[in-house]
Amino acid sequence: MSETGTAVPAPRSGGPTAEVDPVEAAWADYVAAARQLDGVRRAAATAASEQARSVAAAREELTAVRERLASQQSRLRELNVPAISLVPTPPEVTEAARSMAAGPAAVLACLRSARGWADAADDTLAARGLPRLARWRAVPRNLLVYGPLALVVPVVQLVLFLAAGAGPVSIVALVVGLPMPAVATMVGWLAVGRLFRPRPEDRVDRTPRFGALVCLIPAVLATAGIVLAMLGD
């Protein structure tokens, strides 16, 4: 009997017109709703986690981009670029804000694009003057530094020997010249890192063994030649 007084026929097991038990139907609906709710909860948790990761990555990217832009701004000011040219215009600010309105993921994408533009700007600045040689292969590029340094002391020794002959001046020049290849190598090592670094954070292959060999060979040849000449006299 229902609440309205209408008789409800009892389900007959096995019959084709048997009705579903209301308790079982309610339980099935509850299980389905619970599964759906769990799926929504998991999706929300995943979205929140991804958003948190995007926010953290965006903060790190923002810090890196700010440092890069500060360095570039300083370099551009040294090149006499007007300060007003280094400040974004209002339309540029509006367009940037519109592109980042979609959330942390969009902000992160914009910051990565900005870092790419900063890299391109660094390459452009590095292409001016002597730093252009930074794109050469390490050995021929570094030879431009180690080579002249390696010839300084042997040339001075030869000039002194030709001017003074096999005297005390030549002997002093030989003794003083013995440690000079090591000094020339160190000076060349510092100069290579100073001259051929495209960006402050980049590392340069200074080829120290090659530099030591280049600085040592002329000194050894010059010393041996002067000693043989002195013995011949």
C-alpha positions as CSV (number, residue, x, y, z in Angstrom):
1,M,0.0,0.0,0.0
2,S,1.5,3.4,-1.0
3,E,1.2,6.7,1.0
4,T,-1.8,7.7,-1.2
5,G,-3.7,4.6,-0.4
6,T,-3.0,3.0,-3.8
7,A,-2.1,-0.7,-3.7
8,V,1.4,-1.3,-5.0
9,P,1.8,-4.8,-6.4
10,A,4.7,-6.7,-5.0
11,P,7.4,-7.6,-7.5
12,R,7.3,-11.1,-8.7
13,S,10.6,-12.8,-9.0
14,G,11.4,-14.1,-12.4
15,G,8.5,-12.4,-14.2
16,P,9.0,-10.2,-17.2
17,T,7.2,-7.2,-15.6
18,A,8.9,-7.5,-12.2
19,E,9.7,-4.0,-10.7
20,V,13.1,-3.0,-9.3
21,D,13.5,-2.8,-5.6
22,P,13.5,0.9,-4.5
23,V,16.2,0.3,-2.0
24,E,18.5,-1.2,-4.6
25,A,17.7,1.5,-7.1
26,A,18.5,4.2,-4.5
27,W,21.8,2.4,-3.6
28,A,22.7,2.2,-7.3
29,D,22.0,5.9,-7.7
30,Y,24.1,6.7,-4.6
31,V,27.1,4.7,-5.9
32,A,26.9,6.4,-9.3
33,A,26.7,9.8,-7.7
34,A,29.6,9.0,-5.4
35,R,31.7,7.9,-8.3
36,Q,30.9,11.0,-10.2
37,L,31.7,13.2,-7.2
38,D,35.0,11.4,-6.8
39,G,35.8,12.0,-10.4
40,V,35.1,15.7,-10.1
41,R,37.2,15.9,-6.9
42,R,40.1,14.2,-8.6
43,A,39.9,16.4,-11.6
44,A,39.7,19.5,-9.4
45,A,42.7,18.3,-7.4
46,T,44.7,17.7,-10.6
47,A,43.8,21.1,-12.0
48,A,44.8,22.7,-8.7
49,S,48.1,20.9,-8.7
50,E,48.9,21.8,-12.3
51,Q,48.0,25.4,-11.5
52,A,50.3,25.5,-8.5
53,R,53.1,24.1,-10.6
54,S,52.5,26.7,-13.2
55,V,52.5,29.5,-10.6
56,A,55.8,28.2,-9.2
57,A,57.4,27.9,-12.6
58,A,56.1,31.4,-13.6
59,R,57.7,32.9,-10.6
60,E,61.0,31.3,-11.3
61,E,60.8,32.4,-15.0
62,L,59.8,35.9,-14.0
63,T,62.9,36.2,-11.7
64,A,65.2,35.0,-14.5
65,V,63.7,37.3,-17.1
66,R,63.9,40.3,-14.8
67,E,67.6,39.6,-14.3
68,R,68.2,39.2,-18.0
69,L,66.3,42.4,-18.8
70,A,68.2,44.4,-16.1
71,S,71.5,43.3,-17.6
72,Q,70.4,44.1,-21.1
73,Q,69.1,47.5,-20.0
74,S,72.5,48.4,-18.4
75,R,74.3,47.3,-21.6
76,L,71.9,49.3,-23.8
77,R,72.4,52.4,-21.7
78,E,76.2,52.0,-22.2
79,L,75.5,52.1,-25.9
80,N,73.6,55.4,-25.5
81,V,70.2,54.0,-26.1
82,P,67.5,56.5,-24.8
83,A,65.9,55.5,-21.6
84,I,62.4,56.1,-23.0
85,S,63.1,53.4,-25.6
86,L,63.7,50.9,-22.8
87,V,60.2,51.3,-21.3
88,P,57.1,49.5,-22.7
89,T,54.4,51.7,-24.2
90,P,50.8,51.6,-22.9
91,P,49.5,49.6,-25.9
92,E,52.3,47.1,-25.3
93,V,51.3,46.8,-21.6
94,T,47.7,46.4,-22.6
95,E,48.4,43.7,-25.1
96,A,50.6,41.8,-22.7
97,A,48.0,41.9,-20.0
98,R,45.4,40.6,-22.4
99,S,47.6,37.7,-23.4
100,M,48.1,36.7,-19.8
101,A,44.5,36.9,-18.7
102,A,43.9,33.2,-19.2
103,G,45.7,32.2,-16.0
104,P,49.1,31.0,-14.7
105,A,49.7,28.7,-17.7
106,A,49.3,31.7,-20.1
107,V,51.5,33.8,-17.9
108,L,54.2,31.1,-18.0
109,A,54.0,30.8,-21.8
110,C,54.4,34.6,-22.2
111,L,57.4,34.6,-19.8
112,R,59.0,31.9,-21.8
113,S,58.5,33.8,-25.0
114,A,60.0,36.8,-23.3
115,R,63.1,34.8,-22.4
116,G,63.4,33.7,-26.0
117,W,63.3,37.4,-27.1
118,A,65.9,38.1,-24.5
119,D,68.2,35.4,-25.9
120,A,67.8,36.8,-29.4
121,A,68.6,40.3,-28.0
122,D,71.8,38.9,-26.4
123,D,72.8,37.3,-29.6
124,T,72.3,40.6,-31.4
125,L,74.4,42.5,-28.8
126,A,77.1,39.8,-28.9
127,A,77.4,40.2,-32.7
128,R,78.8,43.7,-32.3
129,G,82.6,44.1,-32.4
130,L,85.1,41.6,-30.8
131,P,82.5,39.3,-29.1
132,R,81.5,38.1,-32.6
133,L,84.5,35.9,-32.5
134,A,82.8,34.0,-29.6
135,R,81.0,32.0,-32.3
136,W,84.3,30.6,-33.8
137,R,85.6,27.2,-32.9
138,A,87.5,27.3,-29.6
139,V,91.0,26.4,-30.9
140,P,91.4,29.0,-33.7
141,R,89.6,31.6,-31.7
142,N,91.8,31.2,-28.6
143,L,94.9,31.1,-30.7
144,L,94.3,34.8,-31.5
145,V,95.0,35.4,-27.7
146,Y,97.5,32.8,-26.8
147,G,99.6,33.3,-29.9
148,P,100.6,37.0,-29.5
149,L,101.2,36.4,-25.7
150,A,103.5,33.5,-26.5
151,L,105.7,35.6,-28.8
152,V,106.2,38.5,-26.4
153,V,108.9,37.1,-24.2
154,P,110.9,35.2,-26.9
155,V,111.0,38.3,-29.1
156,V,112.3,40.4,-26.1
157,Q,114.9,37.8,-25.4
158,L,116.1,37.7,-29.0
159,V,116.3,41.5,-29.2
160,L,118.3,41.6,-26.0
161,F,120.7,38.9,-27.2
162,L,121.2,40.6,-30.6
163,A,121.8,43.9,-28.9
164,A,123.9,42.9,-25.9
165,G,125.5,39.7,-27.2
166,A,126.5,36.8,-24.9
167,G,126.7,38.9,-21.8
168,P,125.1,39.3,-18.4
169,V,122.0,41.0,-19.9
170,S,121.2,38.0,-22.1
171,I,121.7,35.6,-19.3
172,V,119.4,37.6,-17.0
173,A,116.8,37.6,-19.8
174,L,117.0,33.9,-20.2
175,V,116.6,33.3,-16.4
176,V,113.7,35.8,-16.2
177,G,112.1,34.3,-19.3
178,L,111.8,30.7,-17.8
179,P,108.6,31.3,-15.9
180,M,107.0,33.5,-18.5
181,P,105.2,30.8,-20.5
182,A,103.2,30.0,-17.4
183,V,102.4,33.7,-16.9
184,A,101.4,34.1,-20.5
185,T,99.1,31.1,-20.3
186,M,97.4,32.5,-17.3
187,V,97.0,35.9,-18.9
188,G,95.6,34.3,-22.0
189,W,93.2,32.1,-20.0
190,L,91.8,35.2,-18.3
191,A,91.7,37.2,-21.6
192,V,89.8,34.4,-23.5
193,G,87.1,34.4,-20.8
194,R,86.9,38.2,-20.8
195,L,86.8,38.7,-24.6
196,F,84.8,35.8,-25.9
197,R,81.9,35.5,-23.5
198,P,78.6,36.3,-25.4
199,R,76.6,36.6,-22.1
200,P,77.7,36.9,-18.5
201,E,76.2,33.5,-17.5
202,D,77.8,31.7,-20.5
203,R,80.9,29.5,-20.1
204,V,83.7,29.7,-22.6
205,D,86.0,26.9,-23.6
206,R,89.4,28.4,-22.8
207,T,91.4,25.3,-23.9
208,P,94.1,25.7,-21.2
209,R,96.2,22.8,-22.3
210,F,96.3,24.1,-25.9
211,G,97.2,27.6,-24.5
212,A,100.0,26.2,-22.4
213,L,101.5,24.4,-25.4
214,V,101.3,27.5,-27.6
215,C,103.0,29.6,-25.0
216,L,105.7,27.0,-24.2
217,I,106.9,26.2,-27.7
218,P,108.2,29.6,-28.7
219,A,109.9,30.1,-25.4
220,V,111.6,26.7,-25.6
221,L,112.8,27.4,-29.2
222,A,114.0,30.9,-28.4
223,T,115.8,29.7,-25.2
224,A,117.5,26.8,-27.0
225,G,118.6,29.0,-29.9
226,I,120.1,31.6,-27.6
227,V,121.9,29.0,-25.5
228,L,123.3,27.4,-28.6
229,A,124.5,30.8,-29.9
230,M,126.1,31.6,-26.6
231,L,127.9,28.2,-26.5
232,G,129.1,28.8,-30.1
233,D,130.6,32.0,-29.1
